[in-house]
C-alpha cells in the first residue's frame, strides 16, 4: 500500500487525519531535526495501521513535509 502524507512537525500532540483516499495530514510531536520527526512519523503510522514499524518506509520526501509512504508486506517463512 502507498499513501501520501503532509507532515506538521513540532505539534503539541500527535494526530492522524485522513483527508482523502490514501491522503493523510499528520501532526507529529517531534522537531524536524536529525530525523526525529521522520522516526516519530513511522511510529505513529505503524500504530495507526497496526503494522510493525519495520514495514513502514518513507519512499519520497525524506526532507520534505510532503512524503510518500510505502508499507512493505510482511512475509513469513514456513519451515
PyMOL Python script that loads the backbone (N, CA, C, O; Angstrom):
from pymol import cmd

cmd.read_pdbstr("""\
ATOM      1  N   UNK A   1       0.855  -1.178   0.000  1.00  0.00           N
ATOM      2  CA  UNK A   1       0.000   0.000   0.000  1.00  0.00           C
ATOM      3  C   UNK A   1       0.897   1.235   0.000  1.00  0.00           C
ATOM      4  O   UNK A   1       1.949   1.247   0.638  1.00  0.00           O
ATOM      5  N   UNK A   2       0.480   2.260  -0.709  1.00  0.00           N
ATOM      6  CA  UNK A   2       1.207   3.523  -0.780  1.00  0.00           C
ATOM      7  C   UNK A   2       0.244   4.650  -0.407  1.00  0.00           C
ATOM      8  O   UNK A   2      -0.883   4.709  -0.899  1.00  0.00           O
ATOM      9  N   UNK A   3       0.713   5.555   0.480  1.00  0.00           N
ATOM     10  CA  UNK A   3      -0.093   6.709   0.865  1.00  0.00           C
ATOM     11  C   UNK A   3       0.743   7.979   0.732  1.00  0.00           C
ATOM     12  O   UNK A   3       1.973   7.933   0.727  1.00  0.00           O
ATOM     13  N   UNK A   4       0.053   9.107   0.626  1.00  0.00           N
ATOM     14  CA  UNK A   4       0.698  10.421   0.629  1.00  0.00           C
ATOM     15  C   UNK A   4       0.373  11.085   1.950  1.00  0.00           C
ATOM     16  O   UNK A   4      -0.758  11.013   2.431  1.00  0.00           O
ATOM     17  N   UNK A   5       1.375  11.738   2.538  1.00  0.00           N
ATOM     18  CA  UNK A   5       1.143  12.414   3.814  1.00  0.00           C
ATOM     19  C   UNK A   5       1.722  13.815   3.779  1.00  0.00           C
ATOM     20  O   UNK A   5       2.730  14.073   3.122  1.00  0.00           O
ATOM     21  N   UNK A   6       1.073  14.708   4.493  1.00  0.00           N
ATOM     22  CA  UNK A   6       1.622  16.030   4.768  1.00  0.00           C
ATOM     23  C   UNK A   6       1.910  16.037   6.259  1.00  0.00           C
ATOM     24  O   UNK A   6       1.016  15.817   7.076  1.00  0.00           O
ATOM     25  N   UNK A   7       3.155  16.290   6.605  1.00  0.00           N
ATOM     26  CA  UNK A   7       3.592  16.223   7.995  1.00  0.00           C
ATOM     27  C   UNK A   7       3.690  17.628   8.571  1.00  0.00           C
ATOM     28  O   UNK A   7       4.224  18.542   7.941  1.00  0.00           O
ATOM     29  N   UNK A   8       3.165  17.779   9.780  1.00  0.00           N
ATOM     30  CA  UNK A   8       3.290  19.034  10.515  1.00  0.00           C
ATOM     31  C   UNK A   8       4.100  18.722  11.770  1.00  0.00           C
ATOM     32  O   UNK A   8       3.561  18.216  12.755  1.00  0.00           O
ATOM     33  N   UNK A   9       5.408  19.028  11.730  1.00  0.00           N
ATOM     34  CA  UNK A   9       6.264  18.705  12.869  1.00  0.00           C
ATOM     35  C   UNK A   9       6.091  19.691  14.021  1.00  0.00           C
ATOM     36  O   UNK A   9       5.495  20.757  13.867  1.00  0.00           O
ATOM     37  N   UNK A  10       6.628  19.309  15.180  1.00  0.00           N
ATOM     38  CA  UNK A  10       6.658  20.148  16.374  1.00  0.00           C
ATOM     39  C   UNK A  10       5.259  20.547  16.858  1.00  0.00           C
ATOM     40  O   UNK A  10       5.059  21.657  17.354  1.00  0.00           O
ATOM     41  N   UNK A  11       4.297  19.635  16.710  1.00  0.00           N
ATOM     42  CA  UNK A  11       2.936  19.878  17.193  1.00  0.00           C
ATOM     43  C   UNK A  11       2.855  19.531  18.669  1.00  0.00           C
ATOM     44  O   UNK A  11       3.699  18.805  19.193  1.00  0.00           O
ATOM     45  N   UNK A  12       1.846  20.049  19.327  1.00  0.00           N
ATOM     46  CA  UNK A  12       1.682  19.751  20.762  1.00  0.00           C
ATOM     47  C   UNK A  12       1.328  18.295  21.001  1.00  0.00           C
ATOM     48  O   UNK A  12       1.729  17.715  22.010  1.00  0.00           O
ATOM     49  N   UNK A  13       0.568  17.693  20.067  1.00  0.00           N
ATOM     50  CA  UNK A  13       0.223  16.279  20.192  1.00  0.00           C
ATOM     51  C   UNK A  13       0.216  15.643  18.816  1.00  0.00           C
ATOM     52  O   UNK A  13       0.076  16.325  17.801  1.00  0.00           O
ATOM     53  N   UNK A  14       0.368  14.335  18.794  1.00  0.00           N
ATOM     54  CA  UNK A  14       0.338  13.602  17.529  1.00  0.00           C
ATOM     55  C   UNK A  14      -1.101  13.364  17.114  1.00  0.00           C
ATOM     56  O   UNK A  14      -1.970  13.121  17.953  1.00  0.00           O
ATOM     57  N   UNK A  15      -1.349  13.435  15.798  1.00  0.00           N
ATOM     58  CA  UNK A  15      -2.706  13.246  15.301  1.00  0.00           C
ATOM     59  C   UNK A  15      -2.655  12.815  13.839  1.00  0.00           C
ATOM     60  O   UNK A  15      -1.868  13.343  13.054  1.00  0.00           O
ATOM     61  N   UNK A  16      -3.495  11.859  13.485  1.00  0.00           N
ATOM     62  CA  UNK A  16      -3.609  11.402  12.103  1.00  0.00           C
ATOM     63  C   UNK A  16      -4.997  11.789  11.609  1.00  0.00           C
ATOM     64  O   UNK A  16      -6.005  11.463  12.236  1.00  0.00           O
ATOM     65  N   UNK A  17      -5.034  12.484  10.484  1.00  0.00           N
ATOM     66  CA  UNK A  17      -6.302  12.920   9.911  1.00  0.00           C
ATOM     67  C   UNK A  17      -6.338  12.498   8.447  1.00  0.00           C
ATOM     68  O   UNK A  17      -5.475  12.888   7.661  1.00  0.00           O
ATOM     69  N   UNK A  18      -7.338  11.701   8.085  1.00  0.00           N
ATOM     70  CA  UNK A  18      -7.495  11.281   6.693  1.00  0.00           C
ATOM     71  C   UNK A  18      -8.234  12.385   5.946  1.00  0.00           C
ATOM     72  O   UNK A  18      -9.331  12.783   6.338  1.00  0.00           O
ATOM     73  N   UNK A  19      -7.621  12.880   4.859  1.00  0.00           N
ATOM     74  CA  UNK A  19      -8.245  13.976   4.116  1.00  0.00           C
ATOM     75  C   UNK A  19      -8.661  13.567   2.708  1.00  0.00           C
ATOM     76  O   UNK A  19      -9.239  14.370   1.975  1.00  0.00           O
ATOM     77  N   UNK A  20      -8.376  12.345   2.330  1.00  0.00           N
ATOM     78  CA  UNK A  20      -8.756  11.823   1.023  1.00  0.00           C
ATOM     79  C   UNK A  20      -8.382  10.355   0.966  1.00  0.00           C
ATOM     80  O   UNK A  20      -7.845   9.794   1.922  1.00  0.00           O
ATOM     81  N   UNK A  21      -8.677   9.743  -0.172  1.00  0.00           N
ATOM     82  CA  UNK A  21      -8.319   8.341  -0.315  1.00  0.00           C
ATOM     83  C   UNK A  21      -6.802   8.228  -0.409  1.00  0.00           C
ATOM     84  O   UNK A  21      -6.195   8.737  -1.352  1.00  0.00           O
ATOM     85  N   UNK A  22      -6.200   7.571   0.550  1.00  0.00           N
ATOM     86  CA  UNK A  22      -4.749   7.397   0.647  1.00  0.00           C
ATOM     87  C   UNK A  22      -3.983   8.710   0.809  1.00  0.00           C
ATOM     88  O   UNK A  22      -2.810   8.794   0.446  1.00  0.00           O
ATOM     89  N   UNK A  23      -4.648   9.736   1.355  1.00  0.00           N
ATOM     90  CA  UNK A  23      -4.007  11.020   1.630  1.00  0.00           C
ATOM     91  C   UNK A  23      -4.278  11.384   3.090  1.00  0.00           C
ATOM     92  O   UNK A  23      -5.426  11.404   3.534  1.00  0.00           O
ATOM     93  N   UNK A  24      -3.201  11.674   3.830  1.00  0.00           N
ATOM     94  CA  UNK A  24      -3.314  11.936   5.254  1.00  0.00           C
ATOM     95  C   UNK A  24      -2.563  13.204   5.632  1.00  0.00           C
ATOM     96  O   UNK A  24      -1.566  13.564   5.007  1.00  0.00           O
ATOM     97  N   UNK A  25      -3.066  13.877   6.674  1.00  0.00           N
ATOM     98  CA  UNK A  25      -2.374  15.004   7.291  1.00  0.00           C
ATOM     99  C   UNK A  25      -2.004  14.531   8.689  1.00  0.00           C
ATOM    100  O   UNK A  25      -2.870  14.115   9.459  1.00  0.00           O
ATOM    101  N   UNK A  26      -0.713  14.595   9.017  1.00  0.00           N
ATOM    102  CA  UNK A  26      -0.254  14.013  10.277  1.00  0.00           C
ATOM    103  C   UNK A  26       0.515  15.050  11.087  1.00  0.00           C
ATOM    104  O   UNK A  26       1.500  15.620  10.618  1.00  0.00           O
ATOM    105  N   UNK A  27       0.049  15.284  12.306  1.00  0.00           N
ATOM    106  CA  UNK A  27       0.756  16.149  13.240  1.00  0.00           C
ATOM    107  C   UNK A  27       1.702  15.263  14.047  1.00  0.00           C
ATOM    108  O   UNK A  27       1.314  14.217  14.567  1.00  0.00           O
ATOM    109  N   UNK A  28       2.946  15.710  14.133  1.00  0.00           N
ATOM    110  CA  UNK A  28       3.982  14.931  14.811  1.00  0.00           C
ATOM    111  C   UNK A  28       4.516  15.741  15.983  1.00  0.00           C
ATOM    112  O   UNK A  28       4.845  16.917  15.834  1.00  0.00           O
ATOM    113  N   UNK A  29       4.600  15.114  17.140  1.00  0.00           N
ATOM    114  CA  UNK A  29       5.077  15.797  18.344  1.00  0.00           C
ATOM    115  C   UNK A  29       6.602  15.690  18.497  1.00  0.00           C
ATOM    116  O   UNK A  29       7.109  15.418  19.586  1.00  0.00           O
ATOM    117  N   UNK A  30       7.316  15.907  17.396  1.00  0.00           N
ATOM    118  CA  UNK A  30       8.776  15.905  17.409  1.00  0.00           C
ATOM    119  C   UNK A  30       9.264  16.977  16.442  1.00  0.00           C
ATOM    120  O   UNK A  30       8.598  17.295  15.457  1.00  0.00           O
ATOM    121  N   UNK A  31      10.435  17.528  16.740  1.00  0.00           N
ATOM    122  CA  UNK A  31      11.008  18.558  15.875  1.00  0.00           C
ATOM    123  C   UNK A  31      11.577  17.943  14.607  1.00  0.00           C
ATOM    124  O   UNK A  31      11.983  16.781  14.593  1.00  0.00           O
ATOM    125  N   UNK A  32      11.602  18.731  13.554  1.00  0.00           N
ATOM    126  CA  UNK A  32      12.130  18.268  12.271  1.00  0.00           C
ATOM    127  C   UNK A  32      13.642  18.511  12.219  1.00  0.00           C
ATOM    128  O   UNK A  32      14.137  19.283  11.397  1.00  0.00           O
ATOM    129  N   UNK A  33      14.349  17.842  13.106  1.00  0.00           N
ATOM    130  CA  UNK A  33      15.808  17.937  13.107  1.00  0.00           C
ATOM    131  C   UNK A  33      16.399  16.573  13.426  1.00  0.00           C
ATOM    132  O   UNK A  33      15.883  15.835  14.266  1.00  0.00           O
ATOM    133  N   UNK A  34      17.478  16.256  12.748  1.00  0.00           N
ATOM    134  CA  UNK A  34      18.180  14.979  12.941  1.00  0.00           C
ATOM    135  C   UNK A  34      17.288  13.763  12.714  1.00  0.00           C
ATOM    136  O   UNK A  34      17.533  12.707  13.297  1.00  0.00           O
ATOM    137  N   UNK A  35      16.265  13.891  11.882  1.00  0.00           N
ATOM    138  CA  UNK A  35      15.392  12.762  11.569  1.00  0.00           C
ATOM    139  C   UNK A  35      14.400  12.396  12.661  1.00  0.00           C
ATOM    140  O   UNK A  35      13.737  11.364  12.567  1.00  0.00           O
ATOM    141  N   UNK A  36      14.287  13.217  13.689  1.00  0.00           N
ATOM    142  CA  UNK A  36      13.379  12.908  14.810  1.00  0.00           C
ATOM    143  C   UNK A  36      11.922  12.851  14.362  1.00  0.00           C
ATOM    144  O   UNK A  36      11.187  11.945  14.757  1.00  0.00           O
ATOM    145  N   UNK A  37      11.500  13.811  13.542  1.00  0.00           N
ATOM    146  CA  UNK A  37      10.107  13.836  13.079  1.00  0.00           C
ATOM    147  C   UNK A  37       9.813  12.641  12.185  1.00  0.00           C
ATOM    148  O   UNK A  37       8.721  12.077  12.255  1.00  0.00           O
ATOM    149  N   UNK A  38      10.764  12.244  11.348  1.00  0.00           N
ATOM    150  CA  UNK A  38      10.560  11.079  10.479  1.00  0.00           C
ATOM    151  C   UNK A  38      10.438   9.799  11.298  1.00  0.00           C
ATOM    152  O   UNK A  38       9.577   8.963  11.023  1.00  0.00           O
ATOM    153  N   UNK A  39      11.292   9.646  12.299  1.00  0.00           N
ATOM    154  CA  UNK A  39      11.197   8.450  13.160  1.00  0.00           C
ATOM    155  C   UNK A  39       9.851   8.412  13.889  1.00  0.00           C
ATOM    156  O   UNK A  39       9.223   7.360  14.001  1.00  0.00           O
ATOM    157  N   UNK A  40       9.428   9.556  14.374  1.00  0.00           N
ATOM    158  CA  UNK A  40       8.136   9.622  15.080  1.00  0.00           C
ATOM    159  C   UNK A  40       6.985   9.370  14.109  1.00  0.00           C
ATOM    160  O   UNK A  40       5.994   8.736  14.473  1.00  0.00           O
ATOM    161  N   UNK A  41       7.110   9.860  12.883  1.00  0.00           N
ATOM    162  CA  UNK A  41       6.089   9.619  11.855  1.00  0.00           C
ATOM    163  C   UNK A  41       5.918   8.121  11.609  1.00  0.00           C
ATOM    164  O   UNK A  41       4.793   7.627  11.524  1.00  0.00           O
ATOM    165  N   UNK A  42       7.021   7.408  11.497  1.00  0.00           N
ATOM    166  CA  UNK A  42       6.969   5.962  11.279  1.00  0.00           C
ATOM    167  C   UNK A  42       6.276   5.278  12.463  1.00  0.00           C
ATOM    168  O   UNK A  42       5.459   4.380  12.262  1.00  0.00           O
ATOM    169  N   UNK A  43       6.594   5.693  13.688  1.00  0.00           N
ATOM    170  CA  UNK A  43       5.944   5.129  14.881  1.00  0.00           C
ATOM    171  C   UNK A  43       4.437   5.372  14.854  1.00  0.00           C
ATOM    172  O   UNK A  43       3.649   4.467  15.127  1.00  0.00           O
ATOM    173  N   UNK A  44       4.051   6.590  14.527  1.00  0.00           N
ATOM    174  CA  UNK A  44       2.631   6.966  14.513  1.00  0.00           C
ATOM    175  C   UNK A  44       1.873   6.165  13.456  1.00  0.00           C
ATOM    176  O   UNK A  44       0.786   5.653  13.724  1.00  0.00           O
ATOM    177  N   UNK A  45       2.446   6.057  12.253  1.00  0.00           N
ATOM    178  CA  UNK A  45       1.774   5.314  11.187  1.00  0.00           C
ATOM    179  C   UNK A  45       1.694   3.823  11.497  1.00  0.00           C
ATOM    180  O   UNK A  45       0.683   3.185  11.200  1.00  0.00           O
ATOM    181  N   UNK A  46       2.732   3.267  12.081  1.00  0.00           N
ATOM    182  CA  UNK A  46       2.710   1.850  12.447  1.00  0.00           C
ATOM    183  C   UNK A  46       1.610   1.581  13.460  1.00  0.00           C
ATOM    184  O   UNK A  46       0.900   0.580  13.364  1.00  0.00           O
ATOM    185  N   UNK A  47       1.471   2.468  14.422  1.00  0.00           N
ATOM    186  CA  UNK A  47       0.417   2.314  15.428  1.00  0.00           C
ATOM    187  C   UNK A  47      -0.973   2.497  14.800  1.00  0.00           C
ATOM    188  O   UNK A  47      -1.890   1.731  15.096  1.00  0.00           O
ATOM    189  N   UNK A  48      -1.131   3.501  13.941  1.00  0.00           N
ATOM    190  CA  UNK A  48      -2.414   3.802  13.313  1.00  0.00           C
ATOM    191  C   UNK A  48      -2.902   2.640  12.437  1.00  0.00           C
ATOM    192  O   UNK A  48      -4.073   2.266  12.488  1.00  0.00           O
ATOM    193  N   UNK A  49      -1.991   2.076  11.633  1.00  0.00           N
ATOM    194  CA  UNK A  49      -2.361   0.987  10.725  1.00  0.00           C
ATOM    195  C   UNK A  49      -2.158  -0.399  11.330  1.00  0.00           C
ATOM    196  O   UNK A  49      -2.420  -1.411  10.680  1.00  0.00           O
ATOM    197  N   UNK A  50      -1.688  -0.438  12.580  1.00  0.00           N
ATOM    198  CA  UNK A  50      -1.487  -1.704  13.303  1.00  0.00           C
ATOM    199  C   UNK A  50      -0.552  -2.653  12.543  1.00  0.00           C
ATOM    200  O   UNK A  50      -0.870  -3.819  12.308  1.00  0.00           O
ATOM    201  N   UNK A  51       0.606  -2.112  12.170  1.00  0.00           N
ATOM    202  CA  UNK A  51       1.647  -2.888  11.500  1.00  0.00           C
ATOM    203  C   UNK A  51       2.964  -2.642  12.227  1.00  0.00           C
ATOM    204  O   UNK A  51       3.084  -1.655  12.953  1.00  0.00           O
ATOM    205  N   UNK A  52       3.945  -3.508  12.050  1.00  0.00           N
ATOM    206  CA  UNK A  52       5.246  -3.263  12.672  1.00  0.00           C
ATOM    207  C   UNK A  52       5.940  -2.052  12.036  1.00  0.00           C
ATOM    208  O   UNK A  52       5.755  -1.773  10.852  1.00  0.00           O
ATOM    209  N   UNK A  53       6.730  -1.347  12.828  1.00  0.00           N
ATOM    210  CA  UNK A  53       7.448  -0.185  12.316  1.00  0.00           C
ATOM    211  C   UNK A  53       8.365  -0.551  11.152  1.00  0.00           C
ATOM    212  O   UNK A  53       8.606   0.270  10.267  1.00  0.00           O
ATOM    213  N   UNK A  54       8.872  -1.771  11.152  1.00  0.00           N
ATOM    214  CA  UNK A  54       9.790  -2.200  10.098  1.00  0.00           C
ATOM    215  C   UNK A  54       9.115  -2.300   8.726  1.00  0.00           C
ATOM    216  O   UNK A  54       9.801  -2.391   7.708  1.00  0.00           O
ATOM    217  N   UNK A  55       7.789  -2.284   8.691  1.00  0.00           N
ATOM    218  CA  UNK A  55       7.089  -2.375   7.405  1.00  0.00           C
ATOM    219  C   UNK A  55       6.706  -1.002   6.847  1.00  0.00           C
ATOM    220  O   UNK A  55       6.128  -0.917   5.763  1.00  0.00           O
ATOM    221  N   UNK A  56       7.022   0.075   7.578  1.00  0.00           N
ATOM    222  CA  UNK A  56       6.700   1.438   7.143  1.00  0.00           C
ATOM    223  C   UNK A  56       7.978   2.072   6.588  1.00  0.00           C
ATOM    224  O   UNK A  56       9.003   2.108   7.268  1.00  0.00           O
ATOM    225  N   UNK A  57       7.912   2.574   5.346  1.00  0.00           N
ATOM    226  CA  UNK A  57       9.095   3.101   4.663  1.00  0.00           C
ATOM    227  C   UNK A  57       8.765   4.428   3.985  1.00  0.00           C
ATOM    228  O   UNK A  57       7.796   4.516   3.231  1.00  0.00           O
ATOM    229  N   UNK A  58       9.565   5.456   4.249  1.00  0.00           N
ATOM    230  CA  UNK A  58       9.392   6.750   3.580  1.00  0.00           C
ATOM    231  C   UNK A  58      10.121   6.647   2.241  1.00  0.00           C
ATOM    232  O   UNK A  58      11.351   6.667   2.193  1.00  0.00           O
ATOM    233  N   UNK A  59       9.353   6.536   1.153  1.00  0.00           N
ATOM    234  CA  UNK A  59       9.977   6.326  -0.154  1.00  0.00           C
ATOM    235  C   UNK A  59      10.311   7.632  -0.872  1.00  0.00           C
ATOM    236  O   UNK A  59      11.231   7.662  -1.689  1.00  0.00           O
ATOM    237  N   UNK A  60       9.584   8.708  -0.585  1.00  0.00           N
ATOM    238  CA  UNK A  60       9.863  10.011  -1.196  1.00  0.00           C
ATOM    239  C   UNK A  60       9.635  11.104  -0.168  1.00  0.00           C
ATOM    240  O   UNK A  60       8.733  11.002   0.665  1.00  0.00           O
ATOM    241  N   UNK A  61      10.449  12.148  -0.223  1.00  0.00           N
ATOM    242  CA  UNK A  61      10.228  13.312   0.621  1.00  0.00           C
ATOM    243  C   UNK A  61      10.822  13.225   2.008  1.00  0.00           C
ATOM    244  O   UNK A  61      10.252  13.766   2.955  1.00  0.00           O
ATOM    245  N   UNK A  62      11.943  12.564   2.148  1.00  0.00           N
ATOM    246  CA  UNK A  62      12.560  12.414   3.475  1.00  0.00           C
ATOM    247  C   UNK A  62      12.825  13.777   4.113  1.00  0.00           C
ATOM    248  O   UNK A  62      12.688  13.927   5.327  1.00  0.00           O
ATOM    249  N   UNK A  63      13.200  14.763   3.316  1.00  0.00           N
ATOM    250  CA  UNK A  63      13.495  16.097   3.849  1.00  0.00           C
ATOM    251  C   UNK A  63      12.395  17.111   3.544  1.00  0.00           C
ATOM    252  O   UNK A  63      12.623  18.318   3.626  1.00  0.00           O
ATOM    253  N   UNK A  64      11.217  16.631   3.197  1.00  0.00           N
ATOM    254  CA  UNK A  64      10.088  17.492   2.846  1.00  0.00           C
ATOM    255  C   UNK A  64       8.923  17.221   3.791  1.00  0.00           C
ATOM    256  O   UNK A  64       8.874  16.183   4.451  1.00  0.00           O
ATOM    257  N   UNK A  65       8.000  18.151   3.849  1.00  0.00           N
ATOM    258  CA  UNK A  65       6.785  17.920   4.644  1.00  0.00           C
ATOM    259  C   UNK A  65       5.802  17.026   3.897  1.00  0.00           C
ATOM    260  O   UNK A  65       4.962  16.372   4.514  1.00  0.00           O
ATOM    261  N   UNK A  66       5.903  16.999   2.577  1.00  0.00           N
ATOM    262  CA  UNK A  66       5.053  16.129   1.763  1.00  0.00           C
ATOM    263  C   UNK A  66       5.831  14.859   1.462  1.00  0.00           C
ATOM    264  O   UNK A  66       6.903  14.910   0.858  1.00  0.00           O
ATOM    265  N   UNK A  67       5.300  13.735   1.876  1.00  0.00           N
ATOM    266  CA  UNK A  67       6.014  12.468   1.761  1.00  0.00           C
ATOM    267  C   UNK A  67       5.145  11.390   1.127  1.00  0.00           C
ATOM    268  O   UNK A  67       3.916  11.447   1.178  1.00  0.00           O
ATOM    269  N   UNK A  68       5.803  10.419   0.538  1.00  0.00           N
ATOM    270  CA  UNK A  68       5.142   9.216   0.056  1.00  0.00           C
ATOM    271  C   UNK A  68       5.603   8.076   0.950  1.00  0.00           C
ATOM    272  O   UNK A  68       6.801   7.857   1.129  1.00  0.00           O
ATOM    273  N   UNK A  69       4.643   7.357   1.508  1.00  0.00           N
ATOM    274  CA  UNK A  69       4.933   6.266   2.442  1.00  0.00           C
ATOM    275  C   UNK A  69       4.520   4.946   1.807  1.00  0.00           C
ATOM    276  O   UNK A  69       3.424   4.824   1.259  1.00  0.00           O
ATOM    277  N   UNK A  70       5.400   3.966   1.886  1.00  0.00           N
ATOM    278  CA  UNK A  70       5.093   2.621   1.413  1.00  0.00           C
ATOM    279  C   UNK A  70       5.045   1.678   2.605  1.00  0.00           C
ATOM    280  O   UNK A  70       5.840   1.783   3.539  1.00  0.00           O
ATOM    281  N   UNK A  71       4.108   0.771   2.549  1.00  0.00           N
ATOM    282  CA  UNK A  71       4.003  -0.276   3.559  1.00  0.00           C
ATOM    283  C   UNK A  71       4.437  -1.576   2.906  1.00  0.00           C
ATOM    284  O   UNK A  71       3.776  -2.084   2.000  1.00  0.00           O
ATOM    285  N   UNK A  72       5.543  -2.100   3.373  1.00  0.00           N
ATOM    286  CA  UNK A  72       6.051  -3.361   2.822  1.00  0.00           C
ATOM    287  C   UNK A  72       5.290  -4.512   3.449  1.00  0.00           C
ATOM    288  O   UNK A  72       4.973  -4.493   4.639  1.00  0.00           O
ATOM    289  N   UNK A  73       5.001  -5.510   2.636  1.00  0.00           N
ATOM    290  CA  UNK A  73       4.277  -6.668   3.157  1.00  0.00           C
ATOM    291  C   UNK A  73       5.205  -7.488   4.033  1.00  0.00           C
ATOM    292  O   UNK A  73       6.417  -7.532   3.821  1.00  0.00           O
ATOM    293  N   UNK A  74       4.628  -8.114   4.990  1.00  0.00           N
ATOM    294  CA  UNK A  74       5.385  -8.935   5.923  1.00  0.00           C
ATOM    295  C   UNK A  74       5.313 -10.367   5.439  1.00  0.00           C
ATOM    296  O   UNK A  74       4.240 -10.963   5.347  1.00  0.00           O
ATOM    297  N   UNK A  75       6.462 -10.894   5.137  1.00  0.00           N
ATOM    298  CA  UNK A  75       6.456 -12.291   4.677  1.00  0.00           C
ATOM    299  C   UNK A  75       6.942 -13.198   5.800  1.00  0.00           C
ATOM    300  O   UNK A  75       7.902 -12.886   6.505  1.00  0.00           O
ATOM    301  N   UNK A  76       6.275 -14.298   5.945  1.00  0.00           N
ATOM    302  CA  UNK A  76       6.635 -15.269   6.972  1.00  0.00           C
ATOM    303  C   UNK A  76       7.225 -16.490   6.292  1.00  0.00           C
ATOM    304  O   UNK A  76       6.712 -16.962   5.277  1.00  0.00           O
ATOM    305  N   UNK A  77       8.287 -16.983   6.851  1.00  0.00           N
ATOM    306  CA  UNK A  77       8.854 -18.207   6.279  1.00  0.00           C
ATOM    307  C   UNK A  77       8.277 -19.392   7.023  1.00  0.00           C
ATOM    308  O   UNK A  77       8.169 -19.396   8.249  1.00  0.00           O
ATOM    309  N   UNK A  78       7.910 -20.390   6.250  1.00  0.00           N
ATOM    310  CA  UNK A  78       7.337 -21.588   6.831  1.00  0.00           C
ATOM    311  C   UNK A  78       8.376 -22.707   6.760  1.00  0.00           C
ATOM    312  O   UNK A  78       8.965 -22.960   5.709  1.00  0.00           O
ATOM    313  N   UNK A  79       8.582 -23.355   7.870  1.00  0.00           N
ATOM    314  CA  UNK A  79       9.586 -24.425   7.916  1.00  0.00           C
ATOM    315  C   UNK A  79       8.917 -25.778   7.867  1.00  0.00           C
ATOM    316  O   UNK A  79       9.597 -26.804   7.895  1.00  0.00           O
TER     317      UNK A  79
END
""", "prot")
cmd.dss("prot")
cmd.show_as("cartoon", "prot")
cmd.util.cbc("prot")
cmd.orient("prot")
